[in-house]
């Protein structure tokens, strides 16, 4: 599923600055417009992933978990998928 959002951006003396209209709390910067777009996407994904709770109970060594209620990390590379 593709998500289309609107970004408002402007150029300061050193950086491009931008924020999402649909999520004005997401604001970032980049040295180039392309870097700004990448940073906006990353910030959006971080916000969305922060709202997702993942519980993993596995003996698979691919997963590293913490028993103190902390985060669970995947020991390897992964690509976030949207549905």
N, C-alpha and C positions, 0 to 999 in steps of 0.2 A: 504494500500500500504506500503510495506517495502522499506526503503531506505538503501542502503548499501554504506558505506563510509570507507575510509582507515585512520587509526590513526597511527601516528608515536609516539612512546613513549620511554622514557629512565628513568633510576633510578638515582636520585641525592643522596646526603647523607641522606636526610630525607624523600623525597617524590618521587612519580612517577610523571613525567611530560609528557604531550602529546599534540598533535595538530592534526587537521584534514588536510589531504592532499588537499581535495577538498575546504576547507575553512581555509587557514593557519592563518587567523586572530582569529580563535577560538583555544585558548590554555588554558590549565588549569592544575591542579595538584590534587593528592589524596594520602592519606597515604598508600593505597593499590592499586593494579591494578584494582580491582573491583570498588573502589571508584572513580578512575580516569575515568573509562568507564562511570560510572553514571554521573559524572560531565561534561564529554564531551557531553553526550546526553542532559543534562539540558542546557548547553551553546548553543548547536545547536537549541534546541527548543525556547530558549529565542530570539535568532537571528531571527528565522523564524517568531515567533509571533510578534516581534517588527515591522516587515514589513507588518503586517495585521492591517487594520483599521476597528474597529467595531463601528457601530453606533446603539444605542438602544434607542427606544422611547417606553416606557412601563410604565404602572401604577402598574405593578406587583412588590410587595415588595421584590421579590427574587433579583431584580436588584437594585444596588445603583449607581446613576450617579452623575456627577458634571456638572453644567450648565456653568462653566467657560472654557469649552473646555478641561478639564483634563480627566483623565482616567475613565473608567467605570468598576466597579468591580462586580463580581458575588458573592452574599452573600450565599455561600455554597460551597461544594466541586465539582470539575469537573475534567475531564480527557481530555487532548488535543487529538483530533482525526485527523488523516491524511487521505487524500483521494487520 
